[in-house]
Amino acid sequence: MIVISAKSAFVGGVADTSTITFDALACSTVNSAWGALTMEVLTRLGVETVVVSPGSRSTPLTVAAARNAKLEAIPVLDERSAGFFALGIAKRTRKPVALVCTSGSAAANYFPAVVEASMSGTPLLILTADRPPELRDCSSGQTIDQFKLYGDYARAFFEVAIPEVRPEMLAYLRQTLVHAVNRAQHDNPGPVQLNFPFRDPLAPVAGAEVVEAATLEAAASVITRPCESVACGASFDAVAIERLASHERGLIVVGGINPRDGDESFADAVAMLSQKLGWPVFSDVINPLRGHAGENPALVAHYDAFLRRPDAVASMQPTAILQMGALPTSKVLRAWLSDLDAVSFLVLDRPVNSDPLHRVATVLRGEAHTLAELLPHQRVDPDWIPNWAQLEREQAAIIDARLEAEERMFEGKAAWLLSRHIPVGTSVFLASSMSVRYAEYFWCAGNRACSVFANRGANGIDGTLGTAMGVAHGGEPAVLLTGDLAFLHDSNALLAARELKGSLTVVLINNNGGGIFEHLPIASMEPPFEAYFATPQTVNLETLCQAHGVAYQRIDDWKAFTTQISTLPSFGVRVLELRTDRKLDRQQLAEILV
């Protein structure tokens, strides 16, 4: 083994004197040296985690990841689950996570996670191993066209050269990785694909000529760690800010956001904007604000309920809307906003169109805290925020009273109790379909400082469990709120349960089918509703959990549920199954929200 000092490595311009190791066996072929350099450069750029799926063609990358002590290499059998596991880690850490797979259809299994990463602005580095050019388009085994496999969903694509150990080629590999990490992380974060063709021999070869460690060390030198210094350009036009500030009766509407500058900083920035403008804040559950309500007395969480009563807001018509991130999930809110005669402003931290209502809007490009600092204090309407706050208090009291009295196992009460009883700092993942909607309706504003995540880029149930496990990995104990279909759709992620470093409690609402479809007109048509839309499953969830060595508990009353979520385990995956009736859930929801 050859141990060398990384004296030429720099972190933010400061020399990094840590020791690195190039294993002589691991660098005994051109391929293995190429892989070792790849992983070492990624660590120096700030990448900490690689999720690897087994395969032959990716051997040089897998061996290098496993042998680099500065990387956490996580083996996940199923590439589809691996993609979402990596996505969850990247969502929580806000840093790129690398994926490694072999050639062929393995890479295609990443596609759903790539789509979600692209649409949610989550950085991923997808290292797909491939056959060399002479083995493509000739019926060679396990070979597909991997060139720009993910199309426009990838922020960039790099077809990496056939490995060579000439200094100029090693320098090329290093700089390609630098560019890839920058494209994944900056301005418009998202997935980047690097396609690595390898010729045989793929595994390290004992007794082969060792690539000089000094050569690799020289090639591994970098002068930046882009994963740890994220900057977003701002284009806050002074005239636009003046127009924004000219309205005394406006609303700040905050949808799904995973802020790059952290939850607390974002909550402080929105509170400052609210205070300076004198506007209330309508907050979806998929952002940090409901967990930091003490910092913002103008926070409104129950808009979906009171906006269903036009008379409640008839005299409270805003003249301006400041939208941050995507629009909230609520269709009621979207319909109300589309009918307003109000000027719209969109605050965007990446170059995407965030307005499905297609309003005439002014785009303010940059981070919330920058806008808050630039905005001067304005003359405010002294009654505007108090009127909204009073409406919020009244609606919250009505909902709390109705849910407190509800003894039946009602899906919406699970979300309500979670918001009131999970430990401070818990990470929460909300499945799509009804789980995220019930959370938007009933998740209480408070000071539990919970980070809330969801796959709302594409809004699908793909990868629900895998992403939640990734969120839980290496972080605070986490909770997943999911329905039975979203859980079963991704049950293969249970194969990775033994790799989880952390704790995930799955609150599984089993209503024997797709509850969201009960709210659509098709629910009245039978057939085909039950078989083709609700699609009830007959899986015994306890047996499924036992097969994977996962803890399971059936919950039959709210007292037991509150006890189980008030204290979370420190490690492992456990499933709490709550059985409800989806048709009665629909009726109960309508009664509560009237």
LINNORVEN-V105862 format. One record per backbone hydrogen bond with DSSP energy under -0.5 kcal/mol. NH is the residue of the N-H (numbers start at 0). CO is the residue of the C=O. Records with the same first field share a line. If there is no record, write none. Layout:
NH->CO / CO
//
This chain:
1->21
2->0
3->19
5->17
6->4
8->5
9->221
10->13
11->9
13->10
15->8
16->14
19->3
21->1
22->20
26->22
27->24
32->28
33->29
34->30
35->31
36->32
37->33
38->34
39->35
40->36
41->37
42->38
43->39
44->40
45->42
46->41
47->95
49->71
50->97
51->49 / 73
52->99
58->55
60->57
61->57
62->58
63->59
64->60
65->61
66->62
67->63 / 64
68->66
70->67
71->47
72->70
73->49 / 71
74->72
75->51
78->76
81->77
82->78
83->79
84->80
85->81
86->82
87->83
88->84
89->85
90->86
91->87
92->88
93->89
96->122
97->48
98->124
99->50
100->126
105->102
106->103
107->103
108->104 / 105
109->106
110->107
112->109
113->109
114->110
115->111
116->112
117->113
118->114
119->115
120->116
121->116
123->189
124->96
125->123 / 191
126->98 / 124
127->125 / 193
128->100 / 126
129->195
131->197
134->131
135->132
142->139
145->143
148->145
150->147
152->149
153->150
154->190
155->190
157->192
159->157 / 194
162->196
168->165
169->165
170->166
171->167
172->168
173->169
174->170
175->171
176->172
177->173
178->174
179->175
180->176
181->177
182->178
183->179
184->180
185->181
186->230
187->185
189->183
191->123
192->155
193->125
194->157
195->127 / 193
196->159 / 194
197->129
205->203
207->204
210->26
215->211
216->212
217->213
218->214
219->215
220->217
226->44
227->224
228->225
234->364
236->234
240->236
241->237
242->238
243->239
244->240
245->241 / 242
246->243
247->245
249->247
250->319
251->279
252->250 / 321
253->251 / 281
254->252 / 323
256->285
261->258
265->261
266->262
267->263
268->264
269->265
270->266
271->267
272->268
273->269
274->270
275->271
276->272
277->273
278->273
279->249
280->297
281->251 / 279
282->280 / 299
283->253 / 281
286->284
289->286
290->287
291->288
292->289 / 445
294->291
295->292
298->295
299->280
304->301
305->301
306->302
307->304
308->305
309->307
311->308
312->308 / 309
313->310
315->312
317->315
318->248
319->248
320->342
321->250
322->320 / 344
323->252
324->346
325->255
333->329
334->330
335->331
336->332
337->333
338->334 / 335
339->335 / 336
341->339
342->318
343->359
344->320
345->361
346->322 / 344
347->345 / 363
351->349
353->351
355->353
357->354
360->358
361->343
362->360
363->345
364->234 / 362
365->347 / 363
370->366
371->367
372->368
373->369
374->370
377->275
380->247
381->379
383->380
384->380
386->382
387->383
388->384
389->385
390->386
391->387
392->388
393->389
394->390
395->391
396->392
397->393
398->394
399->395
400->396
401->397
402->398
403->399
404->400
405->401 / 402
406->404
409->407
412->409
413->409 / 410
414->410
415->411
416->412
417->413
418->414
419->415 / 416
420->416
421->417
422->564
424->447
425->422
426->476
427->450
428->478
429->452
430->428 / 480
434->431
435->430
436->432
437->433
438->434
439->435
440->436
441->437
442->438
445->289
448->290
450->425
451->449
452->427
454->429
455->453
463->460
466->462
467->463
468->464
469->465
470->466
471->467
472->468
473->500
474->471
477->502
478->426
479->504
480->428
481->479 / 506
483->508
486->482
487->483
488->484
489->485 / 486
490->487
492->489
493->490
494->491
495->492
496->493
498->495
499->496
501->499
503->571
504->477
505->503 / 573
506->479 / 504
507->505 / 575
508->481 / 506
509->507 / 577
510->508
513->533
514->512
516->513
517->514
518->515
519->516
522->519
523->520
524->521
525->523
528->524
531->527
532->528
533->528
534->529
535->529
540->538
543->539
544->540
545->541
546->542
547->543 / 544
548->545
549->544
550->572
552->574
554->576
555->553
560->556
561->557
562->558
563->559
564->560
565->561
566->562
571->501
573->503
574->550
575->505
576->552 / 574
577->507 / 575
578->554
579->509 / 577
581->510 / 579
584->580
585->581
586->582
587->583
588->584
589->585
590->586
591->587
592->588
593->589
//
